[in-house]
Amino acid sequence: MFSVGIIGAGIIAASHLEAVERHPETRLAAVADLVPERAQKAAAPYGANAYSDYRELLQKERPQLVIINLPHALHEECVLACAEAGAHILLEKPMSVSYDSCLRMDAACKAAKVLLQVGHVQRYIPQNRAARALMEDGRLGGLAMICDLRTVNYFTPQRPRWFLDRAMAGGGISMNYAAHALDKIQYLTQSGVARVTGSCTYLQPGTDVDGSAQMLLSTESGVSASVSLCGYSVVPVHETMLFFAHGAIRLHTGSDLAVTYGDAYEAVDCSVYPSAFDAQWADFIAGVRQGRILHCDGLYGAAILRCIERLYGGA
């Protein structure tokens, strides 16, 4: 049985808490959050301890595994502390606010002989897994291109304010949602990104983060993909279209999936797959058991950050 510490009790922590509870080999030892009441609220249902300082959690609890859910600019300092404490790490995406920071974290974890997995979750989402299975059965033929569109009201009052501070978040809609799109495309094509170009806009008053972006990329396997993101006042859409020689896949990640072989679209049953966070946690535990990260290691997370830096105009 592995003891687990969760650092950061924001919205996404609830999904991790449930995954830890459901896995037969893990137990929640403690939760840390700068807001003591939030740490206590997250820890109490599981009989775990609560801390306002994650360093105290590491010192007193000595967890074997940690899940980090902090603002992006705080990832590096926390990862280094967890690595020094000897804890294997599942780190929420994006990995950090810069490519160089990602490389430093990866190197520190390797030096400390702890495992680091970045929480890029697209390969675990049932609709994406079912889409990949359709691609593997061969009936659709060769993949011609991918069009990924996501519109979401990004600048809502409910979004924590640190997301709208470039120094803390690293960027805006691209840092959050292009990271998902890049992860999804690489999973579906089973190929890394070879080239990326694009541009962003900064039209939201009072913020210094991007509110829309368009990207054109090519995978190492030669597939062309477009990614369009808009976070202004829109009707939410989350659709990925994959076009093949003999049909197409219409993918609404987290919602539904349909396929056509040239006639009408037919719905695809995705219920055979477990929840994304359960599947991710199971892979992390399996990787710890085997002494290696199965998917989404530090270099994978760093490569996604490098693509986003290029979108933002980095060298």
N, C-alpha and C positions, 0 to 999 in steps of 0.2 A: 504494500500500500504506500503510495507516494503522498507526502504532505505538500500542500499547495498554498502559496501566498498570492493574493491578487492586489496589485498596486494600481490604484485609481478606480473609483467606484461610480464612474459616470454611466451614461445610458447603456453603452455596449457591454458593460460589466455583467449585466443581468444574464445575457446569453452565455457568457463564460461560466458564471456561477452555476447555471443549470447543467451545463455540459460536465463540469467537474463533479457535481452531485450524482449525475446519472452513470458516470463511468465506474466500473467495479474496482478499479485499481487506484482511485484517487480520493482524497478527502481534503476538504477546505480547512486549513489551519488558521488563517487570518486574512483580514482585509485592511489595507491602508489607504487613507484619503486625507487630504489637507483639511477637509470639513469633517470633524469628528462624528457629527450626527449622521452623515452619509455613510461613513465607514461602519458605524454601529448598525444602521438599518440594513446594510448589505450582509453583514456578518451574522446577525442575530438568528435568522431562520435556519442557519446551518450549525449553530452552536460554536461558531468560530470567534476568535478574538479580534478586536478592532484597535487600530493604531492611527495616529495622525501623521506619523513619520515613518516612511518605508524603511529607513535605515534601522530604526528600532525594531521593526518587524523582522528584518533580516537577522539582526543580532540575537533577538530573544527566541524567535520561532525556528530559525535555521531551516526554512522550507527547502525541499529538494527541487521543487518546480515553482516558477513564478509566471504570472501573466501580467503584462504591463499595459495599462490603458491610460497613459498620461498624454497631455498636450505634446505635439510632435517635437518641439524644441527641447523638451525635457527627457526625451528617450535616451540620448547618449549617456548622460550622467547616471541615469538609473540602471541602464544595461551594464555599465562598468561596475557599479556597486554590486549588482546581482552576480556578475561573473566573479568578482573578488570573493563573494560569499559562497561560491561553488554551486549556485542554483542554475539549473537548465531553464531557458527562457522562451516563452511564447510572447512575441512583441507585436502589438497591434500595428497595422499599417496606417499611413506610410511609415517606412522604417525610420526616417529622420527628416531633417529639413535640408540636407545637402548630401551629395554623393560622397564627399570626403568623410563626412560624419559616419555614414554607413560603413565605409571601409574600416574606419577606426574601431567601430563596434565589433565588426566581424573579426578583425585581428585580435582584439582583446579577449573575445570569447574563445577563440582557438588557442590563444596562449594559456588561458585558464582551464582549458579542456572542459568547457561547458558547451552545450548545444544551444544554438540560437535559431528559432523558426520565426519567420515574419508572418503575421496573420492575414496574408492574402487569401481570401476565402472563396474565390470564384470557382475553383476546381471542386469544391464540396457542395455547391448549391445544386439541388436536385434537377432543375431544368437544364442547367449547364451540363451536368453529367449525362443526362438523357440525350442532349444534343450531340455530345461527343460520341455516344454509342451509335447514334444514327450515322455519323460520319464514318465510323469504323466498319459498319457493315457493308459499305461499298456501293450500295444501290444508287446513291446520289451522284457518283462519279467524282471527277476532280473539282476542287474548290476554286472558284473563279475570283471571288472578292467578298469582303465583309463591310457592312455599313452599321455602325453603332451610334445610336441617338439617345441622349438622355437630357431631359429638361426637368428641372426641379426648382422650386422656390427656395433658393439657397440662403437668402438674406432675411429669414424670418426672425421675429423676436425670440423664438424658442431656442435658436441655435446659440450655444455658449459663445460668449463674446471673444474668447481667445481664437476661435476659428476665423475671425475677421481681422486678425492682427498678423501681418505677414511674418514678423519676427518670431512669433510663437508657433504659427501654423505652417510656415514655409511657403504658403500660397493659398489660393482660394479653391474654386471648384475643380481646377485641374489637379491640385495636390490630393484632393479627396476622391474625385470621381474618375479622372483620367487614370489614376492608379488602379482602380477597379477595371476599367476598360482594357488597359494594357495587360493586366493579369488574365482577364477573360480571353482575350485574343490569343495570348500565348498558350493558354491551356487548350483552347479549341483547336488550334493549329499544331500543337505540340512542337512549337518552334519559337525561338527568341526573336527579338526585334532587331533588324539590321539597320534600318534608316527611319528617321522621324523628322517631320517638319510641321510647322503650324504657327498659329498666332492666338493671342488672347485679347480680351477687352477688359477695361477697368471703368465701369460706368456706374457703380454703386457709390453714392455720396457718403463720405465719412469713413470709408474703408480704403485700405491699400492692397486689397486682394482681388484677383481676377474673378469676373462673374460669368464669362463665357470663354469657350475655346474651340478651335477646330484643329484637328491633327490629321495628317496623312502619313501612313507608315507602311513599310514593307517588312515582312517577316524573313527570317533566314531561309525559309523554304520557298520564298518567292511570291507569297500571297500579299495582295494589296488590301489595306483596310483604312477606312475613314472613321474618325471619332468626332462627334459633334456634341458639345455640352452647352447648355444655357441655364443660368441660375437666376435670371431676372423674373419678371412677373409673367408666369407661363402656366399652362395646363401641364401637369406632370406626365411625362412619357418616358418609358424605359424599354427600348426595343433594339434588338440586334438582328439584322438580316444577313443570312449567309446564302450566297448564290453558287450553285454547282452546275456541272454540265447537264445533269438530268433532274434538276429540281431545286428546291430552296427550303431553308429552315427559317421559321419566324419565332424568335426567342424573346420572351418577356421574362427576364431573370427574376426569380422569386415569385413568379405568378403563373405562367403557362407556357406551353411549347406546342408548335404545330409544324407539320411537314407537308410539302407537296412534291409529287413526282411528275408534275406537269398539268394536273387538273386542280381541283379544289384543295384547300388546306385541310388536313385532318389533325385533330388534337392528339397529343402524345401523353400517355400516362406516365407520370414521374413519381408516383407514390411509393415505388419500391425502394427509393433512396432515403437514407436517414436525414435528419436535419443537418444543416451545414456546420453548425458549431459542434455538434456531437461528432460528426465525421472528422472535422479538423482536429479536435482534441484526441480522438482515437488514434489518428496518424501521429500526432505529437508523442503520445505515450508509446506507441509502437517504435517510433524513432529513438526515444530514450532507451527503451529496452534493447534495441539493436546497436546503439552507440552511434547513430547517424541520423541526420534529418532526412526524411523521405521526400519532402517537397518544400519549396519556398525557404531556402536557407538564406544566410546573410548576403551572399553574392547575388541571389535572385532579387532580393529586396533592393539592393544597391543598384542593380541594372534598371529597375523600374524608376528609381529616383533619377538616374542619369537621363532617361528619356524625358522626364518632366522638366529637368533643368534645361534640356535642349529646347523644349517648347517655350520656356521662359526666356530663351535667348542666351543660354550659357554656351561656352565653347564646346 
